Amino acid sequence: MHGARARSVALGASLALLAACNGDDGAPVASPTYYQTKTPYQPQQDAATYEPPPAGYTAVFTQLVARHGSRGLAGMKSDLVVYNMWERASADGALTELGAKLGPDVLKIMRANFVLGCGVPGISKFGYGNETQTGISEHMQLADRLLARHGDLFKAPRRIVVVSSGVDRAVDSANFFVAALVAARPGLGALLLRPPAPAGYPAGDPKPHPDGTNRFLLYFHDLVPAMDLVTSPADPYYKTYQASGAYQAYAGDSDLLAKERAITRDPAAQAQGRALLERLFAKSFVDRIDGAQLSFADTGTKRFTSDDGKCTSALTGDGKATIKSSADAGSYLYDLYGVAPAMTSEAGVDFTPYFAAEQALYFASQRDAFDFYEKGPSITEKGDVTHRMAQILQDDFFSEVDAIARGDLTHAAKLRFTHAEIIIPFAAKMELPGASQQLPLAALYDYGNNPWRGDRVSPMAANMQWDVYRNAGGTILVRMLYNEKETDFKSGCDSAKVAPASRYYDYGKLKACYGHVAAN
């Protein structure tokens, strides 16, 4: 078997396997509701079960990088094209009893996104892409748990460094996180430090950025000449800028495009999409879509006003999102399925009745396949093109611990806020279990041949934390939490553990294992 047919068979086997099996550590290999990287955040381990530090060691520093919290749709696209399809089915009398409920639910999601963030303190511009109440709570609760673990660190004159990508939802996440810290301990406000943004960029026409912003560190997947141009090889950001350019060029790589075509054209996508549509629409209506007699696009203008009348928005679709097959429809419906849990406070809709478990799992696996190739470990023969740019973030983590090892305790914590496009390649760069295994060009990703899962690697508010401990003799240990679960560094560093089963690593051995050399 070759190509799409082989993938269809492999995915069919994977669907059956995943319905019944657990991962090696006893945790489900996919979340039961299959929300992929849109999975709302939950800590993956009870802090009461964390391994205590070895005798004689106390915490001296903590740091994290965190994805923004749960959000609404990025823009009006999936909701509008699905609604246009539903509206035509309604006019044609082609709705099932279940399908009749779909249109009103889509409108609820659409309306909620139009005015998302309206009147919410801390959100400056309402509308699509903002964090929801679920997302706000995720970061505030993450802050509360960090404070519960390491509150003793936060004392003057030590500083709490706060940095973000500068993009709205990452900035908002930083602010909500900090607000929770200050609400619990008002004195912490005086310890916050938002360092100046890198200056002098773009080269030749420098533009200012707000303090506490670093695009090179936390938006390295999308550095652009208009904002970030670096021309001198001697510049400390030159390698990151070049790596970002190589990654963006990879989007047009012929092998990557071939993988994406294979994923899109998988016969299972059409079969699963049709099974989904036939739950909602008359078979004759679905036949007309698949027979090229009907197609839909995100066209038209919608206008919504918030309940209090304070926020009104009108938007027009650009027509780029199209439904020309059941596979297309399934993918767009999955977008709405995935965003609904993040919007329980704002839209209050439940999309699970529309999806049989098999369809939800299939479209999650399809989205995971795209993310695996576009953002994740990707193709073995392509080397580190998808995660080379994350070197700057790895260096930043190690450099903060270097300072502690030198006896510089200026920083009590460093808090970084960013996006899935940063968390995913960073996890691959760190060679974390389940986040870094590549596949050869001859293979095509599916749930049967690779452990990479979006809901594990980068759910909403995904985070990596390093807790740093020191003893009276000055020896430094590091313990990593990934989504608040004690997690091993790459397997090649096991010799740096203080004991074979421990999660604590000798820092000198750990940095040598990763090849990090401290700056003078």
Sequence and secondary structure as in RCSB ss.txt:
>XXXX:A:sequence
MHGARARSVALGASLALLAACNGDDGAPVASPTYYQTKTPYQPQQDAATYEPPPAGYTAVFTQLVARHGSRGLAG
MKSDLVVYNMWERASADGALTELGAKLGPDVLKIMRANFVLGCGVPGISKFGYGNETQTGISEHMQLADRLLARH
GDLFKAPRRIVVVSSGVDRAVDSANFFVAALVAARPGLGALLLRPPAPAGYPAGDPKPHPDGTNRFLLYFHDLVP
AMDLVTSPADPYYKTYQASGAYQAYAGDSDLLAKERAITRDPAAQAQGRALLERLFAKSFVDRIDGAQLSFADTG
TKRFTSDDGKCTSALTGDGKATIKSSADAGSYLYDLYGVAPAMTSEAGVDFTPYFAAEQALYFASQRDAFDFYEK
GPSITEKGDVTHRMAQILQDDFFSEVDAIARGDLTHAAKLRFTHAEIIIPFAAKMELPGASQQLPLAALYDYGNN
PWRGDRVSPMAANMQWDVYRNAGGTILVRMLYNEKETDFKSGCDSAKVAPASRYYDYGKLKACYGHVAAN
>XXXX:A:secstr
  HHHHHHHHHHHHHHHHHH B TTSSBSS TT  GGG     SS GGGS    TT EEEEEEEEEE   B  SS
SSHHHHHHHHHHHHHHTT B TTHHHHHHHHHHHHHHHHTTTTT TT SS STT B HHHHHHHHHHHHHHHHHH
GGG  TT EEEEEE SSHHHHHHHHHHHHHHHHH GGGGGGEE      S STTS     TTB HHHH GGG  H
HHH    TTSTTHHHHHHHHHHHHHTT HHHHHHHHHHHT HHHHHHHHHHHHHHB HHHHHHHHTTS  EES S
EEEEE TTSS EEEEE  S  EE SHHHHHHHHHHHHHHGGGGTTTT    GGGS HHHHHHHHHHHHHHHHHHT
SS BGGGTTTTTGGGHHHHHHHHHHHHHHHTT  SEEEEEEEE HHHHHHHHHHTT TTT   B TTS   TTT 
   HHHHS TT EEEEEEEE TT  EEEEEEETTEE    GGGGGGBSSTT SEEEHHHHHHHTT     
